[in-house]
Amino acid sequence: SYSTVILELLDGCNIHCSTCVASSSPELSEIRSYETLIESIKSISKLPIPPAAVMLSGGEPSIHPRIMDIITFADGCDFKHIFLITNGLRISENEEFAKSLASFQKLEVYLQFDALESNALLDIRGVDLRDTRLQAVKLLHRYNIPTTLVCVLKRGVNDFMIGHILDYALSYPNIRGITFQPIRFLGRVDGSDPLRHSLSISEVYHKVANYLEGTGFKMQPHPLSPGTIAIGYLHRFRNIDITQ
């Protein structure tokens, strides 16, 4: 089976998003020490059935003072994948940091990417991060770093943009997938209402499937979750033309 462990490196973040399941912010200062985190990774790797993947999370893990050392250690363990969950700000502002991520064999960037439109970003994040997202994707593509886009979906705000995000992702061969996450009312959800803004996983699946109908792509439910359809595969049947 494919299991995943989420390892929180710190509480702080370099952005104060209006939607944040971890309630992170620049005001929070607790940082797990390098030594503590390495011991945690060692313990995880020695579990009777070690996880296939470790997700480095926070807060914003890219601002941990020893993030490169942490990734280096995890990359050398027997995990199949190491995911860096990030808002992309450090990647977009520091090309050398982005380039350095390409040296890891198992690393994939799990990039926050809710929309391509300013109004949706202002609603979900409280700040227009459009240029940050586009620059981060540009650099991740430049250095061929495997990437998954992570989109929090909020009804009436960006759920109708699913097709736009799919088209954008399919134009980059290093983007391996998109995770659509219906908004959940945990942590900080400023300006959101459960009755107005919630979506079910089934609704998201049908929005994706409806958009793909007749496009030459096929949505296939994951064999381990055909009932809940929490995961799906999107198969590419045509060559990708990079024009960016």
N, C-alpha and C positions, 0 to 999 in steps of 0.2 A: 504494500500500500504506500501511497505518497502522503507523507505527513510533513507538517511545517511547524517550526517553533519561532515565535516572535520574541526578539531580545531587545528590550528597551535600553538604549545607551545613556539617555539623559531626559530631563523633563522640559528643558527650554527649547525655544525655537527662534528663528530669525524673522518670523512673521506672526502677527496676531490675527489668525483667520476667524471669521465670524462662525464658521462651521469647523469644529475640531473634536473628534471623538476622544482625544486625549486631554483636551482642555489645556494644551500647551501655549506658551507665549514667551516673549523675550524677558518677561519679568521673573520667570522661574529659573533658578540657578543650579539645581541639583544635577551633578554630573557623576555617573558611575565611573569609578577609577578603572584604568586600563587593566590592572591586576585582577580586580573583581570580575570584569567582563571576560577576561581570558579564562579564569577559573570556571565561569558559567559555561563558556563554549566547550571547555574540556569535559565538564559534567554532562552536557547535552550529547556530546559525541560518544560517551561511554554508556548511554542508556541501553537497556537490553535490545530495543529496536530503535536505533538512532533515526532521527528525522531525515528525510531526503533533502530538506531545505531549511535554512535559517534566514529569517528576515530581520535585518537591522533596522530598528525603529526608534521612536522617541515620543515626543519632541522631534527635532530635526537632526537625524544622526550625522549628516554631513558636516555639522559644526562641532562635533566632538573633537577635542584637541588631538586625539590620537586615532582618528578614524581610519587612516591608511594602515596603521599597524594592526588595528582590529580586523580589517578586511583581509590583510595579508595572512594573519593567523588562521582565520576562518577558512580562507581559500585553500590552505594547506591541509585541512582536515578532510575526512571522508564524506562530507556532504556532497550531494550532486549539484546543488545550487545555493548561491548566496545572493539575497536580494537586498538592495539598498533602497529603502523607502524614503523618498525625498520630494520636497516641493520644487526642487530644481534651481533655487536661487543661487546657490554657490556654484553649481555647474555653469549656469548662464553667465555669471560674472567672472569666472576664473577658468580660462581655457586650459591652463596647465593642470588644474585639478581634474577637469573633464578628461583630458588626454591620459592622465595617470590611471584612470579607472579601466582603460583598455588593456592594462597589463595583467589583469586577473582572469584566470581561466574559467572560473565558475560564476562570475558576478553578472547580475542583471539589475538594471536600474528600474525601480518601480516608481514611475514619475506621476505626481499629481497633475491631472489634466482634465479639468471639468468642462471646459468650453473654449471656443475660439472667439467668442464675443464678449466685449467689455461688460455689458449690463449683467450677464449671467455671472461673471467672475466677481463683480462688485457685490452681487447678492449673496453668493455662496462663500466668498472669501473675504469680503469687505475691502478688497483692494484689486485694482486692475492688473492682473499678472500676465496679460496676453504676451507682451514682449519677452518676459522672462521665460514663458513656456516655449515660445517659438525659437528663441536662442538656444535654450537647453536641448531641444530636439535637434536643431541644426548641428550642434557640437557632438551630440551622441551619435548622430548619423556620420559625421565627419570621421570619427574614430571607431566606427562600426561596433558600438557598444550595445549589446542586447538590451531591449527596453520594452517595458509594458506600460501602457498609459492607464492611469487609474482615475476614473470619472465618477464623482459623487453625483447622483441624479436626484433632482428636486422637481417635483411635478409643477408644470407651468413655468419653470425657470429655464431648464436646459434639457428636459426629457425629449423635446421635439427636435433637438440638435444631434440625436444619435447618429443619423445618417451622415451628417457633416463630419463628425468625429471619425466615423468608420472610413470615409473617403480619405480623410487626411492621413490616418494611420496606415492605410494600404499603400500610400505613396512612398513609404519608407521601408526598405527591406530589413532594417535592423529592429523595427518594431514588431515584436513577436505576438503581441496580444493586447487586448483592452479589457480591463476589469471595470464593469459597470456596477457601482455600488449604490443601491437606493438609499436615500438619506435615512439615518436612524437617529432617534432622539436620545442620544447618549452624549455625555460630555457637554461641549458648548455648541448650541444651535441657535444663535441669536437671529431673530427675525424669521423664524420658521414655525410652522403650525402643523402638528401631526395630521389634522383633518384635511388640510389643504394641500400639503406638500409630499405626503408619503406615497410610495409606489411599492408594489409587491414584486418579487423576483419574476413571477410568471408574467406580469405586465411588461417588464423590461425585455424578457425573452421574446414576447410577441411583437414588441416594437422593433427589435432587431430583425426578427424573421420577416416581418412585413416589409421592411426597407430593402432587404436582400432579395425579395421575390422578383425573379426575372432579370437579376443582375449578372448571373453566371457564377454566383457564390452560393454555397449551401451551408446551412446551420445544422449541426448534428449534436443532439443532447449527449452529455457525458454518460458513458455506460454505467457509471457508479451512482448517478443521480438523475435518472430519466424522469422521475416523478416530480421532483422539486425544480429540475432544470436549473440548478445553481451554477453549472459550468457547461459551456458548449464549445465546440470546435468550429472554426471558420476556415474552410479549405480554399486555398488560392488555386484558380484554374487558368490564370492568365499571367503573362509577364508584367512586371511592374516598371513603369517609366518614371524615373526621378527627374523632375523638372525644377525642383527648388534649388 
